[in-house]
Every structure is written in C-alpha cells, then in structure tokens.
C-alpha cells in the first residue's frame, strides 16, 4: 500500500489520506434496506451494514494520519474522530460542502452551505 511508504517518511500529523472507500466501521454504514445487498457484495463483515475497508481502518489506527477524507457511502455523511485522525465522509454532492481548517495540528471541519 502506497500509504505505508509515504507515512514512513512524513510526520503523521502531515498526512491526509483521500480515498473513495471509507475505513471499516467509520461512517460506512449503508441503509438497513441495503444490508442484504451489502452481505452479498462484501461478505459477512457487512452483516451490520458496514462496508468500509478493513485495511484502511488498520492503517488509520496504526499511523493516525491528520485527516482521512472519503465518500462512497452517501448516506453515512459525517465527521468523526478515531484517535488523532479526523475522518470525513463527504456524502453525495449537494448544496453543502466541507470546510476544513487546520491550525497547529488541530483540525476543525464542518459542513457548510455552498455558495
């Protein structure tokens, strides 16, 4: 995984991981009516509706990058912290966007109206 090579050479508080898929169990839950589909597509790990990447979750837990930004599961839009990492699921395109401010290693992120 390219993240691992990069993370070894940079301080973790300078790493921002931008991926399509979310990390497992972090803003990755599909709607209840899609759980049957999720299990067929992702296997038994999706039985609770979580369809994120287990590998990405392990990476975040181990290396604690500053930010992890992703989408894929539109209905799981939100902002959550795991350890020192701020995780942002941007959701689907709408009339809102994410405002991110980084000062002194602290991340302030929020959804705001676009335009």
N, C-alpha and C positions, 0 to 999 in steps of 0.2 A: 504494500500500500504506500503510495507516494507520500501520504501524510506523515508516515513514520520517519522517512528520511528527512523531510523538512523540519519536523518537530525536534529532531535531534540536534539541529544546527541553530535553532532560534529559541529565544526565551518563550515559554508557553504563553505568557501574557501578551505576546505579539502575534499569536497565531489565530487566524479566523478561518474556520472550516465552512465552506459553502458547498452544499451538496443538494441533490434532488431529493433523496430519501431522508427521512428523519432517523434519529437513533431510536432503537427499540425502547418502548415504554416511555418515550418523551415526546409528547404532542404528536402521537402517531396512531391514535385510536380512530377507527372507522365507525360510521353509524351502525347501530345494532342490526339493522336490516341487511347490512353488508357483511356480517361476520361469517355467514355460511360461505360466501364467495371468498373471503379472506383466507379461511381454512383451506379451501380447495387450491387457492393460488400460492399461499405462503406456508402451509402446513400447520401442524399442531400448535406452534408457538403463537399463532394468530387466534386461538380459541377465545381469548378475551377481547379481540378486536384490535390488538396491537400489531402493526405490520412494518415497523421500522427495522433498521439494520442492527443486528446484534454486534457485528464488527465495529460499526461506528460508535455504538454505545460503549464498547470496551475501550476504544480509542479515547473518547471523551473522559471516561472515568480515570484512565491511566495518565493521560497527558494534560488534562484540564486546560484546553485552549481558551482564549479570551471569549470567543464567540463561536457558535455553531448556528448557521443560517440554512434553512431548508424549506421545502414545500411538500409536494406530493399528496399528502392527506389534507385536502382543502378544509374539511370540517373540523380539523384539530388545530386551527389557527390559534396562536397564542405565544406567550413569553413565559419561560420557566427557567429556573436556575438548577443546575446539577453541580454540586461542589462549587468551584470558582467559575464555571462556564455558564454564560447566558445563552440559552437556546431559544431560537425564534423560528416558529413555523409561520411563514408569511401568508398561508392560506391561499385563496384564489384571488385573482385580480378583482378589485372592487374600487369603491371611491375612497378607500383608505390605503395608506402606505405606512411603513415602519420608519420612525425617526430614531436614529441611533446616535448617541453622543458618548464619546469615550474621553475621560479625563483622569489622569493619574492611575490608569489601570482599572478604573471603575466604569462599568457600562450602564448607561441609562437608556432604555429602549421603551418605546410606546407606539401604539397605533394612533395615527392622526389622519384627519380628513385631507385628501389630496386637493391641491389647487386652492 
